[in-house]
Protein backbone atom coordinates (compact mmCIF):
# COMPACT_ATOMS: atom_id res chain seq x y z
CA UNK A 1 0.00 0.00 0.00
CA UNK A 2 2.74 2.46 0.96
CA UNK A 3 4.78 1.55 -2.13
CA UNK A 4 1.77 2.33 -4.33
CA UNK A 5 1.29 5.79 -2.79
CA UNK A 6 5.00 6.51 -2.53
CA UNK A 7 6.70 4.69 -5.47
CA UNK A 8 9.96 6.62 -5.19
CA UNK A 9 10.50 7.92 -1.65
CA UNK A 10 13.93 9.41 -2.35
CA UNK A 11 12.61 11.23 -5.41
CA UNK A 12 9.67 12.55 -3.38
CA UNK A 13 11.97 13.81 -0.63
CA UNK A 14 14.33 15.38 -3.17
CA UNK A 15 11.49 17.18 -4.97
CA UNK A 16 10.10 18.47 -1.68
CA UNK A 17 13.52 19.69 -0.52
CA UNK A 18 14.26 21.24 -3.92
CA UNK A 19 10.95 23.13 -3.82
CA UNK A 20 11.78 24.56 -0.39
CA UNK A 21 15.35 25.46 -1.34
CA UNK A 22 14.30 27.18 -4.56
CA UNK A 23 11.67 29.24 -2.75
CA UNK A 24 13.94 29.94 0.23
CA UNK A 25 11.12 29.69 2.74
CA UNK A 26 9.60 27.34 5.25
CA UNK A 27 6.20 29.01 5.12
CA UNK A 28 3.39 26.53 5.68
CA UNK A 29 1.96 27.05 2.18
CA UNK A 30 5.28 26.26 0.52
CA UNK A 31 5.91 23.30 2.80
CA UNK A 32 2.50 21.83 1.87
CA UNK A 33 2.80 22.66 -1.83
CA UNK A 34 6.30 21.14 -1.97
CA UNK A 35 4.99 18.06 -0.20
CA UNK A 36 2.14 17.77 -2.70
CA UNK A 37 4.58 18.10 -5.61
CA UNK A 38 6.89 15.53 -4.02
CA UNK A 39 4.00 13.07 -3.74
CA UNK A 40 2.23 13.69 -7.06
CA UNK A 41 5.14 13.94 -9.55
CA UNK A 42 6.54 10.46 -8.77
CA UNK A 43 3.04 8.98 -9.12
CA UNK A 44 2.53 10.64 -12.50
CA UNK A 45 5.97 9.66 -13.82
CA UNK A 46 6.11 6.10 -12.43
CA UNK A 47 5.67 4.54 -15.87
CA UNK A 48 8.64 6.51 -17.22
CA UNK A 49 11.13 5.11 -14.73
CA UNK A 50 13.13 2.06 -15.82
CA UNK A 51 12.36 -1.25 -14.20
CA UNK A 52 14.58 -2.63 -11.46
CA UNK A 53 17.68 -4.36 -12.81
CA UNK A 54 18.99 -7.51 -11.21
CA UNK A 55 22.72 -8.03 -11.64
CA UNK A 56 23.18 -11.79 -11.78
CA UNK A 57 27.00 -11.95 -11.89
CA UNK A 58 28.61 -8.94 -10.14
CA UNK A 59 32.17 -10.21 -10.67
CA UNK A 60 31.56 -10.36 -14.42
CA UNK A 61 30.36 -6.74 -14.17
CA UNK A 62 33.60 -5.73 -12.45
CA UNK A 63 35.62 -7.52 -15.14
CA UNK A 64 33.56 -5.82 -17.87
CA UNK A 65 34.17 -2.37 -16.35
CA UNK A 66 37.93 -2.97 -16.46
CA UNK A 67 37.69 -4.39 -19.99
CA UNK A 68 35.80 -1.33 -21.22
CA UNK A 69 38.25 1.00 -19.43
CA UNK A 70 41.19 -0.73 -21.10
CA UNK A 71 39.45 -0.64 -24.50
CA UNK A 72 38.68 3.07 -24.14
CA UNK A 73 42.32 3.94 -23.51
CA UNK A 74 43.62 1.58 -26.22
CA UNK A 75 41.11 2.79 -28.83
CA UNK A 76 41.71 6.44 -27.98
CA UNK A 77 45.43 5.96 -28.57
CA UNK A 78 44.82 4.08 -31.84
CA UNK A 79 42.40 6.71 -33.18
CA UNK A 80 44.75 9.52 -32.13
CA UNK A 81 47.65 7.78 -33.86
CA UNK A 82 45.54 7.41 -37.02
CA UNK A 83 44.57 11.06 -36.95
CA UNK A 84 48.14 12.23 -36.38
CA UNK A 85 49.78 9.75 -38.76
CA UNK A 86 52.19 11.46 -41.10
CA UNK A 87 51.49 9.33 -44.19
CA UNK A 88 47.82 10.38 -44.01
CA UNK A 89 46.50 6.91 -44.76
CA UNK A 90 42.74 7.11 -44.78
CA UNK A 91 41.07 4.80 -42.27
CA UNK A 92 38.91 1.98 -43.61
CA UNK A 93 35.67 3.22 -42.03
CA UNK A 94 32.62 1.04 -42.54
CA UNK A 95 29.24 0.16 -41.18
CA UNK A 96 29.02 -3.32 -39.70
CA UNK A 97 25.86 -5.27 -38.93
CA UNK A 98 26.28 -7.38 -35.80
CA UNK A 99 23.69 -10.07 -35.02
CA UNK A 100 22.64 -9.99 -31.37
CA UNK A 101 21.62 -12.70 -28.94
CA UNK A 102 21.14 -10.10 -26.20
CA UNK A 103 17.49 -9.17 -25.56
CA UNK A 104 17.30 -7.54 -22.12
CA UNK A 105 16.53 -3.80 -22.49
CA UNK A 106 18.93 -2.83 -19.70
CA UNK A 107 21.70 -4.90 -21.24
CA UNK A 108 21.04 -3.37 -24.67
CA UNK A 109 21.25 0.11 -23.12
CA UNK A 110 24.55 -0.84 -21.49
CA UNK A 111 25.83 -2.20 -24.81
CA UNK A 112 24.86 1.06 -26.54
CA UNK A 113 26.68 3.05 -23.87
CA UNK A 114 29.80 0.90 -24.11
CA UNK A 115 29.82 1.20 -27.90
CA UNK A 116 29.48 4.97 -27.72
CA UNK A 117 32.17 5.37 -25.04
CA UNK A 118 34.82 3.37 -26.89
CA UNK A 119 36.50 5.67 -29.45
CA UNK A 120 36.28 4.48 -33.02
CA UNK A 121 32.82 2.90 -32.75
CA UNK A 122 29.39 4.48 -33.02
CA UNK A 123 26.06 2.78 -32.33
CA UNK A 124 24.02 3.68 -35.41
CA UNK A 125 20.87 1.58 -35.38
CA UNK A 126 19.16 -1.21 -33.50
CA UNK A 127 16.94 -3.50 -35.57
CA UNK A 128 13.27 -3.17 -34.72
CA UNK A 129 13.17 -6.76 -33.48
CA UNK A 130 16.47 -6.24 -31.56
CA UNK A 131 18.13 -9.00 -33.56
CA UNK A 132 21.04 -6.89 -34.81
CA UNK A 133 22.87 -3.63 -34.31
CA UNK A 134 24.46 -1.47 -36.97
CA UNK A 135 27.79 -0.01 -35.85
CA UNK A 136 30.15 2.35 -37.56
CA UNK A 137 33.79 1.36 -37.12
CA UNK A 138 36.61 3.87 -37.55
CA UNK A 139 39.21 1.57 -39.11
CA UNK A 140 38.12 -1.94 -39.98
CA UNK A 141 40.46 -4.54 -41.45
CA UNK A 142 38.52 -7.77 -40.91
CA UNK A 143 34.74 -7.57 -40.44
CA UNK A 144 34.34 -11.16 -39.17
CA UNK A 145 37.09 -10.63 -36.60
CA UNK A 146 35.50 -7.33 -35.49
CA UNK A 147 32.09 -9.00 -35.03
CA UNK A 148 33.58 -11.90 -33.06
CA UNK A 149 35.62 -9.51 -30.90
CA UNK A 150 32.59 -7.29 -30.19
CA UNK A 151 30.38 -10.24 -29.24
CA UNK A 152 33.02 -11.89 -27.03
CA UNK A 153 34.21 -8.71 -25.36
CA UNK A 154 30.88 -6.96 -24.70
CA UNK A 155 27.76 -8.96 -25.60
CA UNK A 156 28.58 -12.23 -23.82
CA UNK A 157 29.54 -10.60 -20.50
CA UNK A 158 26.37 -8.49 -20.61
CA UNK A 159 24.33 -11.65 -21.20
CA UNK A 160 25.95 -13.21 -18.11
CA UNK A 161 25.24 -10.09 -16.06
CA UNK A 162 21.64 -9.38 -17.10
CA UNK A 163 20.08 -12.58 -18.45
Secondary structure, 3 states (H helix, E strand, C coil): CHHHHCCCHHHHHHHHHHHHHHHCCCCHHHHHHHHHHHHHHHHHCHHHCCCCCCCCCHHHHHHHHHHHHHHHHHHHHHHHHHHHCCCCCCCCCEEEEEECCCCCHHHHHHHHHHHHHCCCEEEEEECCCCCEEEEEECCCCCHHHHHHHHHHHHHHHHHHHHC
